[in-house]
Amino acid sequence: MKIPFLNPDIREEDIQLMNDSIRSGWLVHGEYTNQFEQELNKVVGGTSFMTSSCTAALHMSLILAGVGEGDEVITTPMSWVSTANSILYTGAKVVFADVDSTGILDIEDVKKKITPKTKAIIVVHLYGQMADMIAFSKLGIPIIEDSAHALEAKRAGYRPGELGFTSCLSFHAAKNITCGQGGAIITSEIEKCKLLVRDGVKNVNGKRVMLDWGYKYDLTDFQAALLIGQIKRIKETHAKREVVYQQYENGFEGEIEFNKRIGTHACHMFVIYVDNRDKIRERLLERGIQTSVHYPPIHLEPYYESLGFKKGSFPIAERMGERVITLPTYALTNKQQEYIIQEVLDANSVNSTR
C-alpha cells in the first residue's frame, strides 16, 4: 500500500474557481481575496488580511509591535525555522525558551527569559493545539500567536487571535487548507497591514503613493480563489480529521507515546514519540508510508548554532526532536489507517529490541 504524507482536500469546484479568477485577467489582490477574507473572518471571529505566507504575517506582527534593533523576542525552538527567522528580519535578538511535555512553549521558562529588552513573545500553537493564552496574556507583553497549525483550535473558550496581539495563519501545502503558499494575519490594525504588504504604497486620488516603508507580502487573487471552497468546508474536513485523530489515539493507547490533546484540537498533525526514530521511519517508507518530522529544534540548525546556540540548552525540545514522527492526518480510509497503525506498532516492536 502507498500512503503519501499529504493529500490536500482540493476539489474540482476549487480548481474551477481558481481558473475563473485567472481568466478574469485580474491576478493580484481583488474580488476573490476579499471574498476569502470575509469567509475566514467567520471562522476566526476576527478581522483578517491575506499575506504571501505565515512568515510574512509574523514579520508584520513584529513590526506592528514596534520590535526593532536591540530588542529581544522570546519564542520556542519547536517550530519551523521561519518562526525565529521573522525575529531576525527586524534586527532583534532571538531568545529561546524550552517547551513543556506537549511541545508548547513553557510559560515558566519564558518568565525566566524576560528582560527589560523583551518586546514581544511568539507563541506557537503546535500540531493543532493552542497554548494557554489566558496565562500568556497576563505577562503584560505583546503575544504574537503563530497559529499556522491551529485554524480550527480553541482552548478555554478562546480561539487564536482573541487574546493575542495578532494571530498568524498559514496556507502552505501541508496545512489544513492550502493554496500552495500563503498566509493571513488577524489583527485590528488592518489599514497598517495593507500598507506593509504592498511596499507601503496606497492609491491616493488615482495615484500610487508610497506612504510607509513596506514589503512585497501580498498574495495573488487566484490563490485566494483556491481557498474559498476549502474554508467553507472547514467544519466538514475538520470532522474527518477528528475521526482519524481518534482512531490513531485508540490504536496507539498504551503502546506508543503520542501528543495528548487539550481543548478543541485542529487535528493538524498527529505525532508519536519513539526511540530509533530514523530506523522506524525507514521501515515505514519501505512499507509505502510517508512520514515527516516536526520538528528538529531550531537552535540546533547549523545557522542558529553559528549564532551561539548549543546542544543541551533546551533538553525537552531536544528530546522531542530526536523522537518525533509525524503521521499522515488527512481523511484516510479505515483500511489505510489500520495499515499505518499496524506498521507503526510492528516497526516500533522490531526496533525497540535492538
C-alpha positions as a Markdown table, in Angstrom:
| # | Residue | x | y | z |
|---|---|---|---|---|
| 1 | Met | 0.0 | 0.0 | 0.0 |
| 2 | Lys | 1.2 | 3.5 | -0.9 |
| 3 | Ile | 0.2 | 6.3 | 1.5 |
| 4 | Pro | 1.5 | 9.8 | 0.8 |
| 5 | Phe | 2.2 | 12.2 | 3.7 |
| 6 | Leu | 0.0 | 14.9 | 2.2 |
| 7 | Asn | -3.3 | 14.8 | 0.3 |
| 8 | Pro | -4.9 | 18.2 | 0.3 |
| 9 | Asp | -8.7 | 18.4 | 0.0 |
| 10 | Ile | -8.8 | 20.4 | -3.2 |
| 11 | Arg | -11.8 | 19.6 | -5.3 |
| 12 | Glu | -12.8 | 20.3 | -8.9 |
| 13 | Glu | -15.0 | 23.2 | -7.9 |
| 14 | Asp | -12.0 | 24.8 | -6.2 |
| 15 | Ile | -9.9 | 24.4 | -9.3 |
| 16 | Gln | -12.7 | 25.8 | -11.4 |
| 17 | Leu | -13.0 | 28.9 | -9.2 |
| 18 | Met | -9.2 | 29.4 | -9.4 |
| 19 | Asn | -9.5 | 29.1 | -13.2 |
| 20 | Asp | -12.3 | 31.7 | -13.2 |
| 21 | Ser | -10.0 | 34.0 | -11.3 |
| 22 | Ile | -7.2 | 33.5 | -13.8 |
| 23 | Arg | -9.4 | 34.0 | -16.8 |
| 24 | Ser | -10.7 | 37.3 | -15.4 |
| 25 | Gly | -7.4 | 38.8 | -16.1 |
| 26 | Trp | -7.1 | 40.3 | -12.6 |
| 27 | Leu | -4.4 | 38.3 | -10.8 |
| 28 | Val | -3.5 | 40.5 | -7.8 |
| 29 | His | -5.4 | 41.3 | -4.6 |
| 30 | Gly | -9.1 | 41.6 | -5.7 |
| 31 | Glu | -12.6 | 40.2 | -5.6 |
| 32 | Tyr | -11.6 | 36.6 | -4.6 |
| 33 | Thr | -9.2 | 37.7 | -1.9 |
| 34 | Asn | -11.9 | 39.9 | -0.4 |
| 35 | Gln | -14.3 | 37.0 | -0.5 |
| 36 | Phe | -11.9 | 34.6 | 1.2 |
| 37 | Glu | -11.1 | 37.1 | 3.9 |
| 38 | Gln | -14.8 | 37.5 | 4.7 |
| 39 | Glu | -15.2 | 33.7 | 4.9 |
| 40 | Leu | -12.1 | 33.5 | 7.1 |
| 41 | Asn | -13.4 | 36.1 | 9.4 |
| 42 | Lys | -16.4 | 34.0 | 10.1 |
| 43 | Val | -14.2 | 31.1 | 11.2 |
| 44 | Val | -11.7 | 33.0 | 13.3 |
| 45 | Gly | -14.0 | 35.6 | 14.8 |
| 46 | Gly | -11.7 | 38.5 | 14.0 |
| 47 | Thr | -10.5 | 40.7 | 11.1 |
| 48 | Ser | -8.1 | 39.1 | 8.8 |
| 49 | Phe | -5.8 | 40.2 | 5.9 |
| 50 | Met | -4.1 | 37.8 | 3.5 |
| 51 | Thr | -0.3 | 37.7 | 3.1 |
| 52 | Ser | 2.1 | 35.8 | 1.0 |
| 53 | Ser | 3.0 | 33.5 | 3.9 |
| 54 | Cys | 2.7 | 33.0 | 7.6 |
| 55 | Thr | 6.3 | 34.1 | 7.9 |
| 56 | Ala | 5.2 | 37.5 | 6.3 |
| 57 | Ala | 2.4 | 37.7 | 8.8 |
| 58 | Leu | 4.8 | 37.1 | 11.7 |
| 59 | His | 7.2 | 39.7 | 10.4 |
| 60 | Met | 4.4 | 42.3 | 10.1 |
| 61 | Ser | 3.2 | 41.4 | 13.6 |
| 62 | Leu | 6.6 | 42.2 | 15.0 |
| 63 | Ile | 6.7 | 45.5 | 13.1 |
| 64 | Leu | 3.2 | 46.4 | 14.5 |
| 65 | Ala | 4.5 | 45.6 | 18.0 |
| 66 | Gly | 7.4 | 48.0 | 17.5 |
| 67 | Val | 10.1 | 45.4 | 17.5 |
| 68 | Gly | 13.5 | 46.6 | 16.2 |
| 69 | Glu | 17.2 | 46.7 | 16.6 |
| 70 | Gly | 18.4 | 45.9 | 20.1 |
| 71 | Asp | 15.1 | 44.4 | 21.2 |
| 72 | Glu | 14.6 | 40.8 | 22.3 |
| 73 | Val | 11.7 | 38.4 | 21.3 |
| 74 | Ile | 11.1 | 35.1 | 23.1 |
| 75 | Thr | 9.9 | 32.1 | 21.2 |
| 76 | Thr | 10.1 | 28.3 | 21.0 |
| 77 | Pro | 12.7 | 26.1 | 19.4 |
| 78 | Met | 10.0 | 23.6 | 18.5 |
| 79 | Ser | 8.7 | 25.1 | 15.3 |
| 80 | Trp | 9.7 | 25.7 | 11.7 |
| 81 | Val | 12.7 | 27.9 | 11.3 |
| 82 | Ser | 10.6 | 30.8 | 10.0 |
| 83 | Thr | 9.1 | 31.5 | 13.4 |
| 84 | Ala | 12.6 | 32.5 | 14.6 |
| 85 | Asn | 13.7 | 33.9 | 11.3 |
| 86 | Ser | 11.0 | 36.5 | 11.4 |
| 87 | Ile | 12.6 | 37.9 | 14.5 |
| 88 | Leu | 15.9 | 38.2 | 12.8 |
| 89 | Tyr | 14.3 | 40.2 | 10.0 |
| 90 | Thr | 13.7 | 43.0 | 12.4 |
| 91 | Gly | 17.2 | 43.1 | 13.8 |
| 92 | Ala | 16.0 | 41.9 | 17.2 |
| 93 | Lys | 17.6 | 39.1 | 19.2 |
| 94 | Val | 16.0 | 35.6 | 19.2 |
| 95 | Val | 15.6 | 34.3 | 22.8 |
| 96 | Phe | 14.5 | 30.7 | 23.0 |
| 97 | Ala | 12.7 | 29.1 | 26.0 |
| 98 | Asp | 12.1 | 25.4 | 26.4 |
| 99 | Val | 8.8 | 23.6 | 25.8 |
| 100 | Asp | 6.6 | 21.6 | 28.2 |
| 101 | Ser | 5.5 | 18.0 | 27.7 |
| 102 | Thr | 3.1 | 18.9 | 25.0 |
| 103 | Gly | 5.8 | 20.6 | 22.9 |
| 104 | Ile | 4.3 | 24.1 | 23.5 |
| 105 | Leu | 6.3 | 27.0 | 24.9 |
| 106 | Asp | 6.8 | 26.5 | 28.7 |
| 107 | Ile | 5.5 | 29.7 | 30.3 |
| 108 | Glu | 7.6 | 29.2 | 33.4 |
| 109 | Asp | 10.8 | 29.1 | 31.4 |
| 110 | Val | 9.5 | 32.1 | 29.4 |
| 111 | Lys | 9.2 | 34.1 | 32.6 |
| 112 | Lys | 12.9 | 33.4 | 33.4 |
| 113 | Lys | 13.9 | 34.8 | 30.0 |
| 114 | Ile | 12.0 | 38.1 | 30.2 |
| 115 | Thr | 14.3 | 41.1 | 30.5 |
| 116 | Pro | 13.7 | 44.9 | 30.1 |
| 117 | Lys | 14.6 | 44.4 | 26.4 |
| 118 | Thr | 11.8 | 41.8 | 25.8 |
| 119 | Lys | 9.4 | 43.5 | 23.3 |
| 120 | Ala | 7.2 | 40.5 | 22.3 |
| 121 | Ile | 6.7 | 36.8 | 22.7 |
| 122 | Ile | 5.9 | 34.5 | 19.7 |
| 123 | Val | 3.8 | 31.5 | 21.0 |
| 124 | Val | 3.3 | 28.6 | 18.6 |
| 125 | His | 0.1 | 26.6 | 18.8 |
| 126 | Leu | 1.8 | 23.3 | 18.0 |
| 127 | Tyr | 0.3 | 20.4 | 16.0 |
| 128 | Gly | -3.2 | 21.9 | 16.2 |
| 129 | Gln | -3.3 | 22.5 | 20.0 |
| 130 | Met | -3.5 | 26.0 | 21.5 |
| 131 | Ala | -1.1 | 27.3 | 24.2 |
| 132 | Asp | -2.7 | 28.6 | 27.4 |
| 133 | Met | -3.4 | 32.1 | 26.1 |
| 134 | Ile | -5.1 | 33.1 | 29.3 |
| 135 | Ala | -1.8 | 32.6 | 31.1 |
| 136 | Phe | 0.4 | 34.1 | 28.4 |
| 137 | Ser | -1.8 | 37.2 | 28.1 |
| 138 | Lys | -1.2 | 38.0 | 31.7 |
| 139 | Leu | 2.5 | 38.5 | 31.2 |
| 140 | Gly | 1.9 | 42.1 | 30.1 |
| 141 | Ile | 4.0 | 41.7 | 26.8 |
| 142 | Pro | 2.5 | 41.6 | 23.3 |
| 143 | Ile | 1.8 | 37.9 | 22.5 |
| 144 | Ile | 2.1 | 37.1 | 18.8 |
| 145 | Glu | 0.3 | 33.8 | 18.0 |
| 146 | Asp | 1.9 | 31.6 | 15.4 |
| 147 | Ser | -1.4 | 29.8 | 14.5 |
| 148 | Ala | -0.1 | 28.0 | 11.4 |
| 149 | His | -1.3 | 24.7 | 12.9 |
| 150 | Ala | -4.4 | 25.9 | 14.7 |
| 151 | Leu | -7.0 | 27.3 | 12.3 |
| 152 | Glu | -9.9 | 25.4 | 14.0 |
| 153 | Ala | -8.5 | 25.2 | 17.5 |
| 154 | Lys | -10.0 | 26.6 | 20.7 |
| 155 | Arg | -8.9 | 26.5 | 24.4 |
| 156 | Ala | -10.9 | 27.6 | 27.4 |
| 157 | Gly | -13.4 | 29.2 | 25.1 |
| 158 | Tyr | -10.9 | 31.3 | 23.2 |
| 159 | Arg | -9.8 | 31.0 | 19.6 |
| 160 | Pro | -6.4 | 32.1 | 18.2 |
| 161 | Gly | -6.3 | 35.8 | 17.9 |
| 162 | Glu | -8.8 | 36.6 | 20.6 |
| 163 | Leu | -6.3 | 37.2 | 23.4 |
| 164 | Gly | -3.1 | 37.7 | 21.5 |
| 165 | Phe | -1.7 | 40.9 | 19.9 |
| 166 | Thr | -2.0 | 39.2 | 16.5 |
| 167 | Ser | -2.6 | 35.7 | 15.1 |
| 168 | Cys | -0.7 | 34.4 | 12.1 |
| 169 | Leu | -2.1 | 31.7 | 9.8 |
| 170 | Ser | -0.5 | 29.5 | 7.1 |
| 171 | Phe | -2.0 | 28.1 | 3.9 |
| 172 | His | 1.2 | 26.2 | 2.9 |
| 173 | Ala | 0.8 | 22.9 | 1.1 |
| 174 | Ala | 1.0 | 20.9 | 4.4 |
| 175 | Lys | -1.8 | 22.9 | 6.1 |
| 176 | Asn | -5.5 | 22.0 | 6.7 |
| 177 | Ile | -6.5 | 24.3 | 3.9 |
| 178 | Thr | -3.9 | 25.3 | 1.2 |
| 179 | Cys | -3.1 | 27.3 | -1.9 |
| 180 | Gly | 0.5 | 26.0 | -2.0 |
| 181 | Gln | 1.8 | 29.1 | -0.2 |
| 182 | Gly | 0.1 | 31.9 | 1.5 |
| 183 | Gly | -0.9 | 33.2 | 4.9 |
| 184 | Ala | -3.1 | 35.7 | 6.8 |
| 185 | Ile | -2.8 | 37.9 | 9.8 |
| 186 | Ile | -5.6 | 38.5 | 12.3 |
| 187 | Thr | -5.3 | 42.0 | 13.7 |
| 188 | Ser | -7.2 | 45.2 | 14.5 |
| 189 | Glu | -4.6 | 47.2 | 12.5 |
| 190 | Ile | -5.8 | 46.2 | 9.0 |
| 191 | Glu | -5.0 | 49.6 | 7.4 |
| 192 | Lys | -1.4 | 49.5 | 8.6 |
| 193 | Cys | -1.2 | 45.9 | 7.2 |
| 194 | Lys | -2.5 | 47.0 | 3.8 |
| 195 | Leu | 0.4 | 49.4 | 3.6 |
| 196 | Leu | 3.0 | 46.9 | 4.8 |
| 197 | Val | 2.1 | 44.1 | 2.4 |
| 198 | Arg | 2.2 | 46.4 | -0.7 |
| 199 | Asp | 5.5 | 48.2 | -0.5 |
| 200 | Gly | 4.0 | 50.9 | 1.7 |
| 201 | Val | 2.0 | 52.1 | -1.3 |
| 202 | Lys | -1.6 | 53.3 | -1.4 |
| 203 | Asn | -3.8 | 54.7 | -4.1 |
| 204 | Val | -4.5 | 58.4 | -3.3 |
| 205 | Asn | -6.7 | 60.3 | -5.8 |
| 206 | Gly | -6.0 | 57.7 | -8.5 |
| 207 | Lys | -2.2 | 57.8 | -8.0 |
| 208 | Arg | 0.1 | 55.3 | -6.3 |
| 209 | Val | 1.9 | 57.0 | -3.4 |
| 210 | Met | 4.5 | 55.4 | -1.0 |
| 211 | Leu | 3.4 | 56.4 | 2.5 |
| 212 | Asp | 5.5 | 54.0 | 4.5 |
| 213 | Trp | 8.4 | 51.6 | 4.3 |
| 214 | Gly | 6.6 | 48.3 | 3.3 |
| 215 | Tyr | 7.3 | 44.9 | 1.9 |
| 216 | Lys | 6.1 | 42.7 | -1.1 |
| 217 | Tyr | 4.0 | 40.4 | 1.0 |
| 218 | Asp | 0.6 | 40.3 | -0.8 |
| 219 | Leu | -1.0 | 37.2 | -2.3 |
| 220 | Thr | -2.4 | 36.6 | -5.8 |
| 221 | Asp | -6.2 | 36.6 | -6.3 |
| 222 | Phe | -6.2 | 33.1 | -7.9 |
| 223 | Gln | -4.5 | 31.6 | -4.8 |
| 224 | Ala | -7.3 | 33.1 | -2.7 |
| 225 | Ala | -9.9 | 31.7 | -5.1 |
| 226 | Leu | -8.5 | 28.2 | -4.5 |
| 227 | Leu | -9.1 | 28.6 | -0.7 |
| 228 | Ile | -12.7 | 29.8 | -0.8 |
| 229 | Gly | -14.3 | 26.4 | -1.1 |
| 230 | Gln | -11.9 | 24.9 | 1.4 |
| 231 | Ile | -12.7 | 27.5 | 4.1 |
| 232 | Lys | -16.4 | 27.0 | 3.5 |
| 233 | Arg | -15.9 | 23.2 | 4.1 |
| 234 | Ile | -13.7 | 23.7 | 7.1 |
| 235 | Lys | -16.1 | 22.1 | 9.6 |
| 236 | Glu | -16.6 | 19.1 | 7.4 |
| 237 | Thr | -12.9 | 18.5 | 6.8 |
| 238 | His | -12.1 | 19.1 | 10.5 |
| 239 | Ala | -14.7 | 16.5 | 11.5 |
| 240 | Lys | -13.0 | 14.0 | 9.1 |
| 241 | Arg | -9.5 | 14.6 | 10.6 |
| 242 | Glu | -11.1 | 14.3 | 14.1 |
| 243 | Val | -12.1 | 10.8 | 13.3 |
| 244 | Val | -8.6 | 10.0 | 12.0 |
| 245 | Tyr | -7.1 | 11.5 | 15.1 |
| 246 | Gln | -9.4 | 9.5 | 17.4 |
| 247 | Gln | -8.5 | 6.3 | 15.6 |
| 248 | Tyr | -4.8 | 6.9 | 16.0 |
| 249 | Glu | -5.3 | 7.5 | 19.7 |
| 250 | Asn | -7.3 | 4.3 | 20.1 |
| 251 | Gly | -4.7 | 2.3 | 18.1 |
| 252 | Phe | -1.7 | 3.6 | 20.0 |
| 253 | Glu | -3.0 | 4.0 | 23.5 |
| 254 | Gly | -0.8 | 2.0 | 25.9 |
| 255 | Glu | 1.5 | 1.0 | 23.0 |
| 256 | Ile | 3.1 | 4.2 | 21.6 |
| 257 | Glu | 3.6 | 7.6 | 23.2 |
| 258 | Phe | 1.7 | 10.4 | 21.4 |
| 259 | Asn | 0.8 | 14.0 | 21.9 |
| 260 | Lys | -2.2 | 14.4 | 24.1 |
| 261 | Arg | -5.0 | 16.8 | 23.3 |
| 262 | Ile | -6.2 | 19.8 | 25.4 |
| 263 | Gly | -9.3 | 21.8 | 24.3 |
| 264 | Thr | -10.5 | 21.8 | 20.8 |
| 265 | His | -7.7 | 20.4 | 18.6 |
| 266 | Ala | -7.3 | 21.4 | 15.0 |
| 267 | Cys | -6.1 | 17.9 | 14.3 |
| 268 | His | -3.5 | 19.3 | 12.0 |
| 269 | Met | -0.7 | 16.8 | 12.8 |
| 270 | Phe | -0.6 | 13.5 | 14.7 |
| 271 | Val | 2.8 | 12.9 | 16.2 |
| 272 | Ile | 4.2 | 9.9 | 18.0 |
| 273 | Tyr | 7.4 | 9.7 | 20.1 |
| 274 | Val | 9.7 | 6.7 | 19.6 |
| 275 | Asp | 13.2 | 5.6 | 20.1 |
| 276 | Asn | 15.2 | 4.6 | 17.0 |
| 277 | Arg | 13.1 | 7.2 | 15.1 |
| 278 | Asp | 15.1 | 7.2 | 11.9 |
| 279 | Lys | 15.1 | 3.4 | 11.6 |
| 280 | Ile | 11.4 | 3.3 | 12.2 |
| 281 | Arg | 10.8 | 6.0 | 9.5 |
| 282 | Glu | 12.9 | 4.0 | 7.1 |
| 283 | Arg | 10.9 | 0.8 | 7.7 |
| 284 | Leu | 7.6 | 2.7 | 7.3 |
| 285 | Leu | 8.8 | 4.2 | 4.0 |
| 286 | Glu | 9.8 | 0.7 | 2.8 |
| 287 | Arg | 6.2 | -0.3 | 3.5 |
| 288 | Gly | 4.9 | 2.6 | 1.4 |
| 289 | Ile | 4.1 | 5.0 | 4.3 |
| 290 | Gln | 5.4 | 8.5 | 4.0 |
| 291 | Thr | 6.1 | 10.4 | 7.3 |
| 292 | Ser | 7.7 | 13.6 | 8.4 |
| 293 | Val | 9.5 | 15.2 | 11.4 |
| 294 | His | 8.0 | 18.2 | 13.2 |
| 295 | Tyr | 10.5 | 19.4 | 14.3 |
| 296 | Pro | 14.2 | 19.3 | 14.6 |
| 297 | Pro | 14.8 | 22.1 | 17.2 |
| 298 | Ile | 15.6 | 25.4 | 15.6 |
| 299 | His | 18.5 | 26.1 | 17.8 |
| 300 | Leu | 20.4 | 23.1 | 16.5 |
| 301 | Glu | 20.1 | 24.1 | 12.9 |
| 302 | Pro | 23.6 | 25.0 | 11.6 |
| 303 | Tyr | 22.8 | 28.6 | 11.1 |
| 304 | Tyr | 21.5 | 29.1 | 14.6 |
| 305 | Glu | 24.4 | 27.2 | 16.0 |
| 306 | Ser | 26.6 | 29.8 | 14.3 |
| 307 | Leu | 24.8 | 32.4 | 16.4 |
| 308 | Gly | 25.9 | 30.7 | 19.5 |
| 309 | Phe | 23.1 | 28.3 | 20.4 |
| 310 | Lys | 24.3 | 24.9 | 21.6 |
| 311 | Lys | 23.0 | 21.4 | 22.2 |
| 312 | Gly | 21.9 | 20.8 | 25.8 |
| 313 | Ser | 20.3 | 24.3 | 26.1 |
| 314 | Phe | 16.7 | 23.1 | 25.8 |
| 315 | Pro | 16.6 | 19.5 | 26.8 |
| 316 | Ile | 12.8 | 18.9 | 26.5 |
| 317 | Ala | 12.7 | 20.3 | 22.9 |
| 318 | Glu | 15.8 | 18.3 | 22.0 |
| 319 | Arg | 14.4 | 15.0 | 23.3 |
| 320 | Met | 11.2 | 15.6 | 21.4 |
| 321 | Gly | 13.1 | 16.5 | 18.3 |
| 322 | Glu | 15.0 | 13.2 | 18.4 |
| 323 | Arg | 12.0 | 11.0 | 18.9 |
| 324 | Val | 9.1 | 12.7 | 17.0 |
| 325 | Ile | 7.4 | 11.2 | 13.8 |
| 326 | Thr | 4.5 | 12.9 | 12.1 |
| 327 | Leu | 2.0 | 10.6 | 10.6 |
| 328 | Pro | -0.5 | 11.3 | 7.7 |
| 329 | Thr | -3.5 | 13.1 | 9.2 |
| 330 | Tyr | -5.8 | 13.8 | 6.2 |
| 331 | Ala | -9.1 | 11.9 | 5.5 |
| 332 | Leu | -7.6 | 8.4 | 5.4 |
| 333 | Thr | -9.7 | 5.4 | 4.7 |
| 334 | Asn | -10.2 | 2.9 | 7.5 |
| 335 | Lys | -8.0 | 0.4 | 5.5 |
| 336 | Gln | -5.2 | 3.0 | 5.1 |
| 337 | Gln | -5.2 | 3.9 | 8.8 |
| 338 | Glu | -5.4 | 0.4 | 10.0 |
| 339 | Tyr | -2.4 | -0.4 | 7.9 |
| 340 | Ile | -0.4 | 2.7 | 9.2 |
| 341 | Ile | -1.2 | 1.8 | 12.9 |
| 342 | Gln | -0.2 | -1.8 | 12.5 |
| 343 | Glu | 3.0 | -1.0 | 10.6 |
| 344 | Val | 4.0 | 1.6 | 13.2 |
| 345 | Leu | 3.4 | -0.9 | 16.0 |
| 346 | Asp | 5.4 | -3.6 | 14.2 |
| 347 | Ala | 8.3 | -1.2 | 13.3 |
| 348 | Asn | 8.4 | 0.0 | 16.9 |
| 349 | Ser | 8.4 | -3.5 | 18.3 |
| 350 | Val | 11.2 | -4.6 | 15.9 |
| 351 | Asn | 13.4 | -1.6 | 16.6 |
| 352 | Ser | 12.8 | -1.4 | 20.4 |
| 353 | Thr | 14.7 | -4.8 | 20.7 |
| 354 | Arg | 17.8 | -3.5 | 19.0 |
